[in-house]
């Protein structure tokens, strides 16, 4: 009787041990994809910072009061440089960066590029506190590739979300109205506070800088955008050495020539870039480019007519004003371009020496 009870107890003990071992194995069993998520987070999370900006605004009675905003950033070197979005730090009177260990450091704005919504900050923290996140390459990204975003959405520090690249080559408008090219679209959840944080590949390298979302509610709906890291790598040296990025400038305000406008104007081309205005003394003015002379309404649009219509820039067709803007942005100050324009029913070719665009105030 005693022997039978002992045998039963041993059997129960063995079963409990096996169940415990099985439960432990199940509890800690993770997929290869999950292992990668964990590895990327452990590699990069300490390099993600929280950026707090304080600005002073005036109320209706002209009383000054501080407002606070927050975003994210990535440590890019052991000198204390931090990459973030321009809109995170714009108009800030005071900037503060919080590191992964909770320590807070006053930050200085080193340089900003509103055209690409990028900015570089610097903090004077010890090298051992600065966990650098390596930069990857955004040139060969593919739709469907896994990406991971780390940031501080709604103040929840170093939050990880995962997704895929939903599309490539998107164009969005920056806060100053310029076009940002080759933008990455992702369904990785990006919410307010993620701005400026890194979009990472499976190797834990930065491939994008999270910048914007499309959302009717203000929260994530699976459509987020990131500035490609190659754009950042291109402008960071200038931001650090000069504080701003040099852009070529034609010195003219452009409007699109659309078929309905062309029909109204009775011109021989349907598409192009209309020169609405030229800046006195600017490159276009010096080259003899003519701006519009009359403001008219065409349908729901108000356009300046009577000026030159650009149809080619060098050997590149210009179908809209954005085409000309893109082409000029690939040039440098002092480069010469040849514009083919339609003026008073005749085509002419005019050489323009591009200038350096005045800095934004």
C-alpha positions as CSV (number, residue, x, y, z in Angstrom):
1,X,0.0,0.0,0.0
2,X,2.8,2.4,0.9
3,X,4.8,1.4,-2.2
4,X,1.8,2.1,-4.4
5,X,1.3,5.5,-2.8
6,X,5.0,6.3,-3.3
7,X,4.8,5.2,-6.9
8,X,1.8,7.4,-7.5
9,X,3.5,10.4,-5.9
10,X,6.6,9.8,-8.0
11,X,4.5,9.7,-11.1
12,X,2.7,12.9,-10.2
13,X,6.0,14.5,-9.4
14,X,7.5,13.5,-12.8
15,X,4.4,14.7,-14.6
16,X,4.5,18.1,-12.8
17,X,8.2,18.4,-13.6
18,X,7.6,17.6,-17.3
19,X,4.7,20.1,-17.4
20,X,6.8,22.7,-15.7
21,X,9.6,22.2,-18.2
22,X,7.2,22.2,-21.1
23,X,5.5,25.4,-19.9
24,X,8.9,27.1,-19.4
25,X,9.9,26.1,-23.0
26,X,6.6,27.4,-24.4
27,X,6.8,30.6,-22.4
28,X,10.2,31.5,-23.7
29,X,9.8,30.1,-27.2
30,X,10.0,33.0,-29.8
31,X,10.0,33.0,-33.5
32,X,13.0,34.0,-35.6
33,X,11.2,37.3,-36.5
34,X,10.6,38.0,-32.8
35,X,14.2,37.3,-32.0
36,X,15.2,39.8,-34.7
37,X,12.8,42.4,-33.2
38,X,14.3,41.9,-29.8
39,X,17.9,42.1,-31.1
40,X,17.2,45.3,-33.0
41,X,15.6,46.9,-30.0
42,X,18.4,46.0,-27.7
43,X,20.9,47.3,-30.2
44,X,19.3,50.6,-30.9
45,X,16.9,51.6,-28.1
46,X,19.6,53.3,-26.0
47,X,20.5,55.5,-29.0
48,X,17.0,57.0,-29.2
49,X,16.4,60.1,-27.2
50,X,13.5,62.2,-26.2
51,X,13.6,65.9,-27.4
52,X,11.7,68.5,-25.4
53,X,11.3,71.9,-26.9
54,X,10.0,75.0,-25.1
55,X,8.7,78.0,-27.0
56,X,7.2,81.3,-25.9
57,X,3.8,82.4,-27.4
58,X,1.6,85.3,-26.9
59,X,-2.1,85.1,-25.9
60,X,-4.9,87.3,-27.0
61,X,-3.9,90.0,-24.4
62,X,-0.2,89.8,-25.5
63,X,0.8,88.0,-22.4
64,X,3.8,85.6,-23.0
65,X,3.4,82.0,-21.9
66,X,5.6,78.9,-22.5
67,X,4.4,76.0,-24.6
68,X,6.1,72.6,-24.6
69,X,6.4,70.0,-27.3
70,X,8.2,66.7,-27.6
71,X,9.6,64.4,-30.2
72,X,12.3,61.9,-30.7
73,X,15.9,61.8,-32.0
74,X,18.8,59.5,-32.8
75,X,22.4,59.8,-31.5
76,X,24.6,59.8,-34.6
77,X,28.1,60.2,-33.2
78,X,30.1,60.2,-29.9
79,X,30.5,64.0,-30.1
80,X,26.9,64.3,-29.0
81,X,25.2,65.1,-32.3
82,X,21.5,64.1,-32.5
83,X,19.4,63.9,-35.7
84,X,15.8,64.8,-35.5
85,X,13.0,66.6,-37.4
86,X,13.1,70.4,-38.0
87,X,9.4,70.7,-37.0
88,X,10.3,69.2,-33.6
89,X,12.7,72.0,-32.7
90,X,11.4,74.9,-34.9
91,X,10.9,78.2,-33.0
92,X,12.1,76.7,-29.7
93,X,13.7,79.0,-27.1
94,X,15.0,76.1,-25.1
95,X,15.8,72.4,-26.0
96,X,16.4,69.5,-23.7
97,X,17.3,65.9,-24.5
98,X,16.6,63.0,-22.2
99,X,18.8,59.9,-22.7
100,X,17.9,56.3,-22.1
101,X,19.3,56.3,-18.6
102,X,16.9,59.2,-17.7
103,X,19.6,61.9,-17.5
104,X,18.6,65.2,-19.0
105,X,20.9,67.5,-21.0
106,X,20.5,71.0,-22.4
107,X,20.7,70.8,-26.2
108,X,21.9,73.3,-28.7
109,X,20.5,73.6,-32.2
110,X,23.5,73.1,-34.5
111,X,21.7,73.4,-37.8
112,X,18.3,73.0,-39.5
113,X,17.0,72.2,-43.0
114,X,13.3,73.0,-43.1
115,X,13.2,71.9,-46.8
116,X,13.8,68.3,-45.8
117,X,12.4,68.6,-42.2
118,X,15.7,67.7,-40.6
119,X,17.8,69.2,-37.8
120,X,20.9,68.4,-35.8
121,X,21.2,69.1,-32.1
122,X,24.2,68.7,-29.8
123,X,24.5,67.8,-26.2
124,X,27.7,67.9,-24.0
125,X,27.3,64.4,-22.5
126,X,30.1,62.0,-21.7
127,X,31.0,59.6,-24.6
128,X,30.1,56.6,-22.5
129,X,26.5,57.8,-22.3
130,X,26.2,58.2,-26.1
131,X,25.0,55.1,-27.8
132,X,25.4,55.7,-31.5
133,X,22.9,54.2,-34.0
134,X,24.6,53.3,-37.3
135,X,23.2,54.7,-40.5
136,X,22.3,52.4,-43.3
137,X,21.5,52.9,-46.9
138,X,18.0,53.9,-48.2
139,X,18.9,53.5,-51.9
140,X,18.1,49.8,-52.3
141,X,15.1,49.5,-50.0
142,X,12.2,47.4,-51.3
143,X,8.5,47.4,-50.7
144,X,7.6,44.7,-48.3
145,X,10.9,45.0,-46.4
146,X,10.5,44.9,-42.6
147,X,11.2,48.1,-40.7
148,X,11.1,49.0,-37.1
149,X,10.4,52.4,-35.5
150,X,11.6,53.5,-32.1
151,X,10.4,56.7,-30.6
152,X,8.4,58.4,-27.8
153,X,4.8,58.5,-28.9
154,X,2.5,60.4,-26.5
155,X,5.4,60.6,-24.1
156,X,5.9,56.8,-23.8
157,X,9.7,56.6,-24.1
158,X,11.5,54.3,-26.5
159,X,8.4,52.5,-27.8
160,X,9.0,49.9,-30.5
161,X,6.6,49.3,-33.4
162,X,7.1,47.1,-36.4
163,X,5.8,47.0,-40.0
164,X,6.9,47.0,-43.6
165,X,7.8,49.5,-46.2
166,X,4.4,50.1,-47.9
167,X,5.7,52.3,-50.7
168,X,8.8,54.1,-51.9
169,X,9.4,57.3,-53.8
170,X,6.6,59.3,-52.2
171,X,6.6,63.1,-52.3
172,X,5.3,65.1,-49.4
173,X,5.3,68.8,-48.6
174,X,7.5,70.1,-45.8
175,X,6.2,72.6,-43.2
176,X,7.7,75.4,-45.4
177,X,5.9,74.1,-48.5
178,X,8.9,72.6,-50.4
179,X,8.7,69.0,-51.7
180,X,10.6,66.2,-49.9
181,X,11.5,63.6,-52.5
182,X,11.8,59.8,-52.3
183,X,10.0,59.6,-49.0
184,X,9.4,56.2,-47.4
185,X,5.9,55.1,-46.6
186,X,5.4,52.6,-43.8
187,X,2.6,50.9,-41.9
188,X,4.8,50.8,-38.7
189,X,2.8,52.7,-36.2
190,X,4.0,56.3,-36.0
191,X,2.2,58.6,-33.7
192,X,2.7,62.2,-32.3
193,X,6.0,62.1,-30.4
194,X,7.6,59.6,-32.9
195,X,8.7,62.5,-35.1
196,X,12.5,62.6,-35.4
197,X,13.0,59.0,-34.3
198,X,14.7,56.4,-36.4
199,X,13.2,54.0,-38.8
200,X,15.4,50.9,-38.7
201,X,16.1,47.9,-40.9
202,X,16.5,44.3,-39.6
203,X,20.2,45.0,-38.9
204,X,19.4,47.9,-36.6
205,X,20.6,50.6,-39.0
206,X,18.8,53.8,-39.6
207,X,17.1,53.8,-43.0
208,X,14.7,56.7,-42.4
209,X,13.8,59.5,-40.0
210,X,10.1,59.3,-39.0
211,X,8.5,62.5,-39.9
212,X,4.7,62.6,-40.6
213,X,1.5,60.7,-40.6
214,X,-1.7,60.9,-42.5
215,X,-4.6,60.6,-40.0
216,X,-8.0,62.2,-39.8
217,X,-7.9,61.5,-36.0
218,X,-4.4,62.5,-35.2
219,X,-3.4,58.9,-34.4
220,X,-1.8,56.1,-36.4
221,X,-3.9,54.6,-39.2
222,X,-1.1,52.7,-41.0
223,X,0.2,55.5,-43.2
224,X,3.4,57.0,-41.9
225,X,6.3,58.7,-43.7
226,X,10.0,58.8,-43.1
227,X,12.7,60.9,-44.7
228,X,15.2,58.6,-46.4
229,X,18.5,58.4,-44.5
230,X,20.5,59.1,-47.7
231,X,18.9,62.5,-47.7
232,X,20.0,63.0,-44.1
233,X,23.6,61.8,-44.9
234,X,23.7,64.3,-47.7
235,X,22.8,67.4,-45.6
236,X,24.2,66.5,-42.1
237,X,27.8,67.7,-42.9
238,X,26.6,71.1,-44.0
239,X,24.3,71.4,-40.9
240,X,27.2,70.6,-38.6
241,X,29.7,72.9,-40.3
242,X,27.5,75.8,-41.4
243,X,24.2,75.4,-39.6
244,X,22.2,75.4,-42.8
245,X,22.0,73.8,-46.3
246,X,22.9,75.7,-49.4
247,X,20.3,75.5,-52.2
248,X,20.4,76.8,-55.7
249,X,18.0,79.6,-56.6
250,X,16.4,80.8,-59.7
251,X,14.7,83.8,-58.2
252,X,11.2,83.3,-59.6
253,X,7.8,82.3,-58.4
254,X,6.4,79.5,-60.5
255,X,2.9,78.2,-61.2
256,X,1.8,75.1,-63.2
257,X,0.4,75.5,-66.7
258,X,-2.6,73.1,-66.9
259,X,-4.6,72.3,-70.0
260,X,-7.6,74.5,-68.8
261,X,-5.2,77.4,-68.3
262,X,-3.5,76.8,-71.6
263,X,-6.9,76.8,-73.3
264,X,-7.9,80.0,-71.6
265,X,-4.6,81.6,-72.7
266,X,-4.8,80.1,-76.2
267,X,-1.2,79.0,-76.1
268,X,0.4,76.2,-78.2
269,X,1.5,74.0,-75.2
270,X,-0.7,72.4,-72.6
271,X,1.7,71.9,-69.8
272,X,4.8,73.7,-68.4
273,X,5.9,76.0,-65.6
274,X,4.6,79.6,-65.8
275,X,6.8,82.3,-64.5
276,X,4.5,84.3,-62.2
277,X,7.0,86.7,-60.8
278,X,10.7,87.3,-60.9
279,X,12.8,88.7,-58.0
280,X,14.4,92.0,-59.0
281,X,18.1,91.5,-59.3
282,X,17.8,87.7,-59.0
283,X,19.2,85.1,-61.4
284,X,16.0,84.9,-63.5
285,X,15.8,88.7,-63.7
286,X,19.5,89.0,-64.7
287,X,18.9,86.4,-67.5
288,X,16.0,88.3,-68.9
289,X,13.2,85.9,-67.8
290,X,9.8,87.6,-67.9
291,X,7.2,87.3,-65.1
292,X,3.5,87.7,-65.4
293,X,1.8,91.0,-65.9
294,X,-1.8,90.3,-65.1
295,X,-3.7,88.4,-62.4
296,X,-6.7,86.5,-63.7
297,X,-9.2,83.8,-62.5
298,X,-9.4,80.6,-64.5
299,X,-12.1,78.4,-63.0
300,X,-11.3,78.2,-59.3
301,X,-7.7,79.3,-59.7
302,X,-6.1,82.7,-59.6
303,X,-3.0,82.8,-61.9
304,X,-0.5,85.4,-63.0
305,X,-0.4,85.4,-66.8
306,X,1.7,87.2,-69.4
307,X,5.0,85.8,-68.4
308,X,7.3,83.2,-69.9
309,X,6.2,79.5,-69.9
310,X,9.1,77.1,-69.4
311,X,8.8,73.8,-71.3
312,X,12.3,72.5,-71.1
313,X,15.3,72.7,-68.6
314,X,18.4,71.7,-70.6
315,X,17.1,68.6,-72.3
316,X,14.5,67.7,-69.6
317,X,10.8,68.2,-70.3
318,X,9.0,70.5,-67.9
319,X,5.4,69.4,-67.5
320,X,4.7,71.3,-64.3
321,X,6.4,73.8,-62.0
322,X,7.3,70.9,-59.7
323,X,9.4,69.4,-62.5
324,X,11.5,72.6,-62.8
325,X,11.8,72.9,-59.0
326,X,13.1,69.3,-58.8
327,X,15.6,69.8,-61.6
328,X,17.0,73.0,-60.1
329,X,17.4,71.4,-56.7
330,X,19.8,68.9,-58.2
331,X,22.1,71.7,-59.3
332,X,24.4,73.9,-57.3
333,X,24.8,77.7,-57.0
334,X,26.6,79.1,-60.0
335,X,25.6,76.3,-62.3
336,X,24.2,77.4,-65.6
337,X,21.0,75.9,-67.0
338,X,19.3,76.5,-70.4
339,X,15.5,77.1,-70.3
340,X,13.3,76.7,-73.3
341,X,10.5,79.2,-72.9
342,X,7.4,80.1,-74.8
343,X,7.1,83.9,-75.1
344,X,4.4,85.7,-77.0
345,X,3.8,82.6,-79.2
346,X,7.5,81.9,-80.0
347,X,10.1,79.6,-78.4
348,X,13.3,81.0,-77.1
349,X,16.3,79.5,-75.2
350,X,17.6,81.5,-72.2
351,X,20.7,80.7,-70.1
352,X,20.3,81.3,-66.4
353,X,23.2,81.2,-63.9
354,X,21.7,79.9,-60.7
355,X,22.3,81.8,-57.4
356,X,22.3,80.8,-53.8
357,X,18.9,80.8,-52.2
358,X,18.5,83.4,-49.4
359,X,18.3,81.7,-46.0
360,X,14.9,81.3,-44.5
361,X,14.2,83.6,-41.6
